[in-house]
Amino acid sequence: MAITLSSGFKIPIVGLGVWRMEPKEIRDLIINAIQIGYRHFDCAGYSFHNKTFYLVLVSYAMFDQLMLLAADYKNEAEVGDALAEAFQTGLVKREDLFITTKANHGHVLEACKDSLKKLRLEYLDLYLVHFPVATKHTGVGNTGSALDEDGVLEIDTTVSLETTWHAMEDLVSKGLVRSIGISNYDIFLTRDCLAYSKIKPAVNQIETHPYFQRDSLVKFCLKHGISVTAHTPLGGAAANTEWFGTVSCLDDPVFKDLAKKYQRSVAQIALRWGVQRNTVVIPKSSKLERLKENLEVFDFELTKEDMELIKSLDRKYRTNQPAKFWGIDLYA
């Protein structure tokens, strides 16, 4: 099952997240995931002051494309090696893949070519603006966020989001990228992008889960033909608890009761909720059994009453807190 983007290309609905995956583990994870049916990989995310924060490998077994979002984790070369092996052994064909990564403000073309070289690809299926703020450039391929002497993120005030977007559009005309999108844009920034764009953003990748539903933003994007990808569909679970001290919706008694009712895992309930609100979901796991489980969300459906019940759980609770590393709250 897939969603057709405004660009005309299709993106699989369910993916696999590879949060904080070590480069040495990438090969086995990607090969194993493909073997059990994954076809959509998402490796994009955030890097906080040289810390690998979010790598997502997304996939959907029933769709004949693979999406790989790979950029911000200093492991693109390892991802490229794994993909090359998969191609060479006949495990999967390039045309079956949908590959995504993220751009650097101010150096969009150079960053794209660098990613293509490391991934050993001729084109990307989707390229996303990394975050709606340009930071001090530390070199193409360097994913660390530069901090000043006070430990505060160095923001580059000379590069506008509009400039970055037009550079993204040029990649499409050059044939380096098929679809382009944004990430972590709110309604105001998304509206501005729609106003100045020649090629409309195909995707807005944001944090959204039952505790942080962002219904207005999701509806706004969908109304204007922008697909929404939930990069933290389970609220980050144990990883965000470790990093930020946040709590996960998976521990909520309501979800545990729904899991018993449907004879599913709490994660499957949360993912199914995301699917039924027409978002792409990209959870993380490196365990084979969990990988299989996360794909099995298309053979049941939550009732309207249970969808409303989950809707009532919204806490407007953001679990990703980059201010911990950046020294500044960009969401304030």
C-alpha beads as a LAMMPS data file, in Angstrom:
LAMMPS data file: protein, C-alpha beads

332 atoms
331 bonds

1 atom types
1 bond types

-500.0 500.0 xlo xhi
-500.0 500.0 ylo yhi
-500.0 500.0 zlo zhi

Masses

1 110.0

Atoms # bond

1 1 1 0.000 0.000 0.000
2 1 1 1.301 3.417 -0.909
3 1 1 0.416 7.089 -1.097
4 1 1 0.820 8.961 -4.393
5 1 1 2.814 12.129 -3.874
6 1 1 2.114 15.419 -5.637
7 1 1 5.139 14.636 -7.821
8 1 1 3.337 11.580 -9.155
9 1 1 5.633 9.075 -7.447
10 1 1 4.421 6.670 -4.778
11 1 1 5.695 6.399 -1.224
12 1 1 5.022 3.274 0.859
13 1 1 2.945 3.960 3.951
14 1 1 4.815 2.004 6.636
15 1 1 8.526 2.189 7.297
16 1 1 11.220 0.966 9.605
17 1 1 13.227 3.358 11.774
18 1 1 16.932 2.747 12.388
19 1 1 17.297 5.192 15.236
20 1 1 20.909 5.667 16.382
21 1 1 22.033 2.628 14.418
22 1 1 25.798 2.143 14.403
23 1 1 27.342 2.161 10.915
24 1 1 28.757 -1.351 11.466
25 1 1 25.210 -2.650 12.020
26 1 1 23.687 -1.031 8.948
27 1 1 24.591 -3.751 6.462
28 1 1 22.927 -6.623 8.305
29 1 1 19.870 -4.557 9.184
30 1 1 19.196 -3.453 5.612
31 1 1 19.855 -6.865 4.085
32 1 1 17.726 -8.639 6.701
33 1 1 14.938 -6.089 6.357
34 1 1 14.818 -6.527 2.599
35 1 1 14.792 -10.294 2.981
36 1 1 11.752 -10.227 5.266
37 1 1 9.889 -7.937 2.904
38 1 1 10.858 -4.342 3.570
39 1 1 10.710 -2.077 0.556
40 1 1 10.708 1.409 2.047
41 1 1 13.739 2.719 3.930
42 1 1 14.039 6.110 5.642
43 1 1 17.417 7.120 7.034
44 1 1 16.899 10.860 7.582
45 1 1 16.782 12.705 10.874
46 1 1 18.721 14.992 13.169
47 1 1 22.298 15.377 14.229
48 1 1 22.876 17.231 17.484
49 1 1 26.428 18.501 17.940
50 1 1 28.079 15.469 16.369
51 1 1 25.610 13.081 17.957
52 1 1 23.755 10.670 15.717
53 1 1 20.177 11.253 16.754
54 1 1 17.718 9.855 14.283
55 1 1 18.114 7.330 11.515
56 1 1 15.071 5.803 10.009
57 1 1 14.862 2.848 7.738
58 1 1 11.332 2.637 6.458
59 1 1 9.626 -0.027 4.485
60 1 1 6.471 -1.762 3.391
61 1 1 6.540 -5.388 2.319
62 1 1 3.406 -5.355 0.164
63 1 1 4.562 -2.471 -2.051
64 1 1 7.083 -2.952 -4.836
65 1 1 9.265 0.029 -3.987
66 1 1 11.867 0.575 -1.339
67 1 1 12.321 3.989 0.237
68 1 1 15.582 4.740 1.946
69 1 1 15.979 8.029 3.743
70 1 1 19.663 8.322 4.511
71 1 1 21.626 11.375 5.429
72 1 1 22.296 12.751 8.783
73 1 1 24.109 9.990 10.587
74 1 1 27.593 9.642 9.167
75 1 1 26.631 6.223 7.820
76 1 1 25.600 6.925 4.230
77 1 1 28.636 5.059 2.947
78 1 1 27.620 1.945 4.883
79 1 1 24.070 2.283 3.604
80 1 1 25.427 2.595 0.071
81 1 1 27.502 -0.559 0.515
82 1 1 24.460 -2.487 1.721
83 1 1 22.352 -1.277 -1.188
84 1 1 25.083 -2.120 -3.682
85 1 1 25.243 -5.635 -2.269
86 1 1 21.477 -5.967 -2.511
87 1 1 21.574 -4.874 -6.163
88 1 1 24.547 -7.037 -7.126
89 1 1 23.120 -10.191 -5.577
90 1 1 19.720 -9.650 -7.164
91 1 1 18.014 -9.246 -3.813
92 1 1 16.291 -6.088 -5.039
93 1 1 16.414 -3.843 -8.110
94 1 1 17.120 -0.117 -8.065
95 1 1 13.780 0.560 -9.729
96 1 1 12.103 -1.104 -6.766
97 1 1 13.639 1.418 -4.397
98 1 1 12.448 4.755 -3.116
99 1 1 15.451 6.427 -1.530
100 1 1 15.409 9.598 0.537
101 1 1 17.902 11.762 2.358
102 1 1 18.163 15.348 3.597
103 1 1 19.747 18.566 2.374
104 1 1 22.095 21.142 3.884
105 1 1 20.990 24.777 3.732
106 1 1 23.250 26.906 1.556
107 1 1 25.031 23.926 -0.007
108 1 1 22.131 21.946 -1.428
109 1 1 23.700 20.812 -4.708
110 1 1 27.028 19.878 -3.117
111 1 1 25.313 17.983 -0.302
112 1 1 23.084 16.103 -2.743
113 1 1 26.037 15.040 -4.899
114 1 1 27.928 13.979 -1.786
115 1 1 25.025 11.810 -0.648
116 1 1 24.618 10.279 -4.097
117 1 1 28.308 9.407 -4.169
118 1 1 28.220 7.784 -0.736
119 1 1 24.973 5.960 -1.463
120 1 1 26.360 4.891 -4.851
121 1 1 23.230 6.060 -6.644
122 1 1 22.448 8.140 -9.720
123 1 1 19.349 9.819 -8.300
124 1 1 17.321 10.208 -5.123
125 1 1 13.612 9.588 -5.015
126 1 1 13.006 12.139 -2.270
127 1 1 15.175 14.923 -0.863
128 1 1 14.064 16.834 2.224
129 1 1 15.037 20.208 3.669
130 1 1 16.655 19.063 6.890
131 1 1 15.234 21.571 9.407
132 1 1 13.638 25.017 8.908
133 1 1 16.748 26.930 9.952
134 1 1 20.178 27.276 8.409
135 1 1 23.118 26.703 10.744
136 1 1 26.813 27.475 10.432
137 1 1 28.285 25.391 7.653
138 1 1 30.846 22.879 8.896
139 1 1 31.556 21.207 5.565
140 1 1 29.648 19.076 3.072
141 1 1 29.066 15.653 4.550
142 1 1 29.658 16.880 8.100
143 1 1 26.419 16.364 10.002
144 1 1 27.460 17.890 13.320
145 1 1 25.704 21.055 14.493
146 1 1 28.101 23.912 15.219
147 1 1 27.775 25.477 18.674
148 1 1 29.198 28.804 19.803
149 1 1 31.389 29.333 22.870
150 1 1 28.270 29.430 25.046
151 1 1 27.055 26.082 23.725
152 1 1 24.297 27.645 21.626
153 1 1 23.516 26.567 18.072
154 1 1 25.221 28.782 15.469
155 1 1 22.372 29.985 13.225
156 1 1 23.235 31.310 9.765
157 1 1 21.109 34.413 9.156
158 1 1 22.275 34.825 5.551
159 1 1 20.455 31.817 4.064
160 1 1 16.672 31.957 3.719
161 1 1 14.340 29.008 3.479
162 1 1 13.188 30.308 0.101
163 1 1 16.758 30.255 -1.225
164 1 1 17.166 26.695 -0.019
165 1 1 13.898 25.635 -1.611
166 1 1 14.740 27.033 -5.027
167 1 1 18.042 25.144 -4.856
168 1 1 16.006 22.016 -4.105
169 1 1 13.863 22.679 -7.169
170 1 1 17.004 22.919 -9.308
171 1 1 17.899 19.364 -8.274
172 1 1 14.671 18.131 -9.839
173 1 1 15.416 19.908 -13.115
174 1 1 18.927 18.416 -13.103
175 1 1 17.497 14.912 -12.708
176 1 1 19.291 14.307 -9.419
177 1 1 16.095 14.129 -7.381
178 1 1 12.574 13.017 -8.247
179 1 1 10.589 14.501 -5.363
180 1 1 11.433 17.208 -2.839
181 1 1 9.966 17.947 0.564
182 1 1 10.341 19.680 3.902
183 1 1 10.724 18.522 7.484
184 1 1 9.661 19.969 10.817
185 1 1 7.793 22.851 9.170
186 1 1 4.802 24.278 11.044
187 1 1 1.683 25.651 9.318
188 1 1 3.168 29.118 8.808
189 1 1 6.406 27.883 7.246
190 1 1 4.553 25.321 5.144
191 1 1 2.199 28.022 3.882
192 1 1 5.159 30.227 2.943
193 1 1 6.807 27.349 1.079
194 1 1 3.630 26.796 -0.905
195 1 1 3.583 30.496 -1.803
196 1 1 7.155 30.810 -3.105
197 1 1 7.596 27.331 -4.583
198 1 1 7.481 26.437 -8.249
199 1 1 7.514 22.763 -7.301
200 1 1 5.294 22.159 -4.291
201 1 1 6.713 20.139 -1.384
202 1 1 5.679 16.518 -1.742
203 1 1 6.256 15.621 1.920
204 1 1 6.465 17.272 5.330
205 1 1 8.233 14.960 7.768
206 1 1 7.316 15.860 11.346
207 1 1 7.065 14.454 14.844
208 1 1 3.535 13.232 15.343
209 1 1 2.141 10.433 17.510
210 1 1 -0.875 9.896 19.806
211 1 1 0.576 12.216 22.480
212 1 1 1.513 14.875 19.902
213 1 1 -1.135 14.595 17.205
214 1 1 -0.792 18.019 15.554
215 1 1 -4.122 17.540 13.854
216 1 1 -4.289 21.063 12.423
217 1 1 -0.871 20.768 10.780
218 1 1 -1.582 17.304 9.415
219 1 1 -4.925 18.407 7.956
220 1 1 -3.395 21.562 6.471
221 1 1 -0.683 19.577 4.717
222 1 1 -3.054 16.946 3.380
223 1 1 -5.496 19.621 2.194
224 1 1 -2.724 21.180 0.111
225 1 1 -1.420 17.941 -1.337
226 1 1 1.538 17.473 1.009
227 1 1 1.989 13.968 2.376
228 1 1 2.856 13.790 6.086
229 1 1 5.497 11.395 7.369
230 1 1 5.598 10.742 11.117
231 1 1 9.268 10.395 12.023
232 1 1 8.468 9.533 15.644
233 1 1 5.192 7.596 15.316
234 1 1 5.606 5.817 18.665
235 1 1 6.749 8.889 20.556
236 1 1 10.371 7.789 20.525
237 1 1 9.703 5.097 23.136
238 1 1 12.787 4.038 25.125
239 1 1 15.218 6.077 23.014
240 1 1 13.561 9.421 23.751
241 1 1 13.106 8.466 27.387
242 1 1 16.858 7.897 27.559
243 1 1 17.797 11.048 25.691
244 1 1 15.175 13.532 26.852
245 1 1 13.420 11.987 29.837
246 1 1 10.106 11.940 27.968
247 1 1 7.327 9.377 28.267
248 1 1 5.839 7.218 25.527
249 1 1 2.212 6.645 24.619
250 1 1 3.036 2.931 24.479
251 1 1 2.880 2.853 28.267
252 1 1 -0.595 4.374 28.334
253 1 1 -3.261 2.071 29.859
254 1 1 -5.638 2.933 27.015
255 1 1 -3.192 1.506 24.481
256 1 1 -2.631 -1.595 26.568
257 1 1 -6.389 -2.188 26.700
258 1 1 -6.723 -1.651 22.949
259 1 1 -3.861 -4.086 22.342
260 1 1 -5.758 -6.745 24.271
261 1 1 -8.991 -5.941 22.446
262 1 1 -7.451 -6.321 18.991
263 1 1 -4.931 -8.982 20.043
264 1 1 -2.088 -6.833 18.780
265 1 1 0.949 -5.136 20.288
266 1 1 0.640 -1.590 21.612
267 1 1 3.032 -0.473 18.858
268 1 1 0.771 -1.972 16.191
269 1 1 -2.183 -0.056 17.612
270 1 1 -0.244 3.216 17.493
271 1 1 0.985 2.543 13.962
272 1 1 -2.464 1.565 12.752
273 1 1 -3.823 4.835 14.169
274 1 1 -1.205 6.710 12.144
275 1 1 -2.065 4.790 8.991
276 1 1 -5.780 5.470 9.396
277 1 1 -5.171 9.209 9.624
278 1 1 -3.417 8.982 6.230
279 1 1 0.147 9.552 7.406
280 1 1 3.296 7.617 6.529
281 1 1 4.761 6.059 9.664
282 1 1 8.387 5.097 10.170
283 1 1 8.988 3.297 13.491
284 1 1 12.365 1.990 14.569
285 1 1 13.557 -1.466 15.458
286 1 1 16.580 -3.666 14.855
287 1 1 14.936 -6.881 16.110
288 1 1 13.686 -9.207 13.398
289 1 1 10.492 -10.141 15.208
290 1 1 9.658 -6.487 15.800
291 1 1 10.447 -5.654 12.197
292 1 1 7.916 -8.218 11.047
293 1 1 5.376 -7.068 13.601
294 1 1 5.601 -3.433 12.525
295 1 1 4.674 -4.391 8.972
296 1 1 1.567 -6.289 10.058
297 1 1 -0.819 -3.366 10.458
298 1 1 -2.912 -3.721 7.304
299 1 1 -5.001 -6.747 8.220
300 1 1 -7.080 -5.027 10.900
301 1 1 -8.808 -1.694 11.390
302 1 1 -9.524 0.450 14.428
303 1 1 -13.165 1.351 14.907
304 1 1 -14.312 4.958 14.638
305 1 1 -14.934 4.925 18.382
306 1 1 -11.408 3.730 19.130
307 1 1 -9.933 6.326 16.758
308 1 1 -11.830 8.979 18.730
309 1 1 -10.617 7.452 21.987
310 1 1 -7.002 7.757 20.863
311 1 1 -7.691 11.295 19.661
312 1 1 -8.692 12.199 23.214
313 1 1 -5.225 11.198 24.457
314 1 1 -3.480 14.126 22.740
315 1 1 -1.220 15.944 25.213
316 1 1 0.455 18.265 22.677
317 1 1 3.566 16.589 24.024
318 1 1 6.739 16.844 21.954
319 1 1 9.207 14.070 22.803
320 1 1 12.098 15.231 20.597
321 1 1 13.828 18.041 22.494
322 1 1 16.833 19.257 20.461
323 1 1 17.259 22.229 22.808
324 1 1 19.087 19.810 25.101
325 1 1 21.929 19.727 22.568
326 1 1 21.477 23.025 20.751
327 1 1 21.236 25.303 23.782
328 1 1 18.260 27.078 22.200
329 1 1 14.580 26.193 21.888
330 1 1 13.718 26.659 18.232
331 1 1 10.105 25.760 18.958
332 1 1 9.612 28.615 21.441

Bonds

1 1 1 2
2 1 2 3
3 1 3 4
4 1 4 5
5 1 5 6
6 1 6 7
7 1 7 8
8 1 8 9
9 1 9 10
10 1 10 11
11 1 11 12
12 1 12 13
13 1 13 14
14 1 14 15
15 1 15 16
16 1 16 17
17 1 17 18
18 1 18 19
19 1 19 20
20 1 20 21
21 1 21 22
22 1 22 23
23 1 23 24
24 1 24 25
25 1 25 26
26 1 26 27
27 1 27 28
28 1 28 29
29 1 29 30
30 1 30 31
31 1 31 32
32 1 32 33
33 1 33 34
34 1 34 35
35 1 35 36
36 1 36 37
37 1 37 38
38 1 38 39
39 1 39 40
40 1 40 41
41 1 41 42
42 1 42 43
43 1 43 44
44 1 44 45
45 1 45 46
46 1 46 47
47 1 47 48
48 1 48 49
49 1 49 50
50 1 50 51
51 1 51 52
52 1 52 53
53 1 53 54
54 1 54 55
55 1 55 56
56 1 56 57
57 1 57 58
58 1 58 59
59 1 59 60
60 1 60 61
61 1 61 62
62 1 62 63
63 1 63 64
64 1 64 65
65 1 65 66
66 1 66 67
67 1 67 68
68 1 68 69
69 1 69 70
70 1 70 71
71 1 71 72
72 1 72 73
73 1 73 74
74 1 74 75
75 1 75 76
76 1 76 77
77 1 77 78
78 1 78 79
79 1 79 80
80 1 80 81
81 1 81 82
82 1 82 83
83 1 83 84
84 1 84 85
85 1 85 86
86 1 86 87
87 1 87 88
88 1 88 89
89 1 89 90
90 1 90 91
91 1 91 92
92 1 92 93
93 1 93 94
94 1 94 95
95 1 95 96
96 1 96 97
97 1 97 98
98 1 98 99
99 1 99 100
100 1 100 101
101 1 101 102
102 1 102 103
103 1 103 104
104 1 104 105
105 1 105 106
106 1 106 107
107 1 107 108
108 1 108 109
109 1 109 110
110 1 110 111
111 1 111 112
112 1 112 113
113 1 113 114
114 1 114 115
115 1 115 116
116 1 116 117
117 1 117 118
118 1 118 119
119 1 119 120
120 1 120 121
121 1 121 122
122 1 122 123
123 1 123 124
124 1 124 125
125 1 125 126
126 1 126 127
127 1 127 128
128 1 128 129
129 1 129 130
130 1 130 131
131 1 131 132
132 1 132 133
133 1 133 134
134 1 134 135
135 1 135 136
136 1 136 137
137 1 137 138
138 1 138 139
139 1 139 140
140 1 140 141
141 1 141 142
142 1 142 143
143 1 143 144
144 1 144 145
145 1 145 146
146 1 146 147
147 1 147 148
148 1 148 149
149 1 149 150
150 1 150 151
151 1 151 152
152 1 152 153
153 1 153 154
154 1 154 155
155 1 155 156
156 1 156 157
157 1 157 158
158 1 158 159
159 1 159 160
160 1 160 161
161 1 161 162
162 1 162 163
163 1 163 164
164 1 164 165
165 1 165 166
166 1 166 167
167 1 167 168
168 1 168 169
169 1 169 170
170 1 170 171
171 1 171 172
172 1 172 173
173 1 173 174
174 1 174 175
175 1 175 176
176 1 176 177
177 1 177 178
178 1 178 179
179 1 179 180
180 1 180 181
181 1 181 182
182 1 182 183
183 1 183 184
184 1 184 185
185 1 185 186
186 1 186 187
187 1 187 188
188 1 188 189
189 1 189 190
190 1 190 191
191 1 191 192
192 1 192 193
193 1 193 194
194 1 194 195
195 1 195 196
196 1 196 197
197 1 197 198
198 1 198 199
199 1 199 200
200 1 200 201
201 1 201 202
202 1 202 203
203 1 203 204
204 1 204 205
205 1 205 206
206 1 206 207
207 1 207 208
208 1 208 209
209 1 209 210
210 1 210 211
211 1 211 212
212 1 212 213
213 1 213 214
214 1 214 215
215 1 215 216
216 1 216 217
217 1 217 218
218 1 218 219
219 1 219 220
220 1 220 221
221 1 221 222
222 1 222 223
223 1 223 224
224 1 224 225
225 1 225 226
226 1 226 227
227 1 227 228
228 1 228 229
229 1 229 230
230 1 230 231
231 1 231 232
232 1 232 233
233 1 233 234
234 1 234 235
235 1 235 236
236 1 236 237
237 1 237 238
238 1 238 239
239 1 239 240
240 1 240 241
241 1 241 242
242 1 242 243
243 1 243 244
244 1 244 245
245 1 245 246
246 1 246 247
247 1 247 248
248 1 248 249
249 1 249 250
250 1 250 251
251 1 251 252
252 1 252 253
253 1 253 254
254 1 254 255
255 1 255 256
256 1 256 257
257 1 257 258
258 1 258 259
259 1 259 260
260 1 260 261
261 1 261 262
262 1 262 263
263 1 263 264
264 1 264 265
265 1 265 266
266 1 266 267
267 1 267 268
268 1 268 269
269 1 269 270
270 1 270 271
271 1 271 272
272 1 272 273
273 1 273 274
274 1 274 275
275 1 275 276
276 1 276 277
277 1 277 278
278 1 278 279
279 1 279 280
280 1 280 281
281 1 281 282
282 1 282 283
283 1 283 284
284 1 284 285
285 1 285 286
286 1 286 287
287 1 287 288
288 1 288 289
289 1 289 290
290 1 290 291
291 1 291 292
292 1 292 293
293 1 293 294
294 1 294 295
295 1 295 296
296 1 296 297
297 1 297 298
298 1 298 299
299 1 299 300
300 1 300 301
301 1 301 302
302 1 302 303
303 1 303 304
304 1 304 305
305 1 305 306
306 1 306 307
307 1 307 308
308 1 308 309
309 1 309 310
310 1 310 311
311 1 311 312
312 1 312 313
313 1 313 314
314 1 314 315
315 1 315 316
316 1 316 317
317 1 317 318
318 1 318 319
319 1 319 320
320 1 320 321
321 1 321 322
322 1 322 323
323 1 323 324
324 1 324 325
325 1 325 326
326 1 326 327
327 1 327 328
328 1 328 329
329 1 329 330
330 1 330 331
331 1 331 332
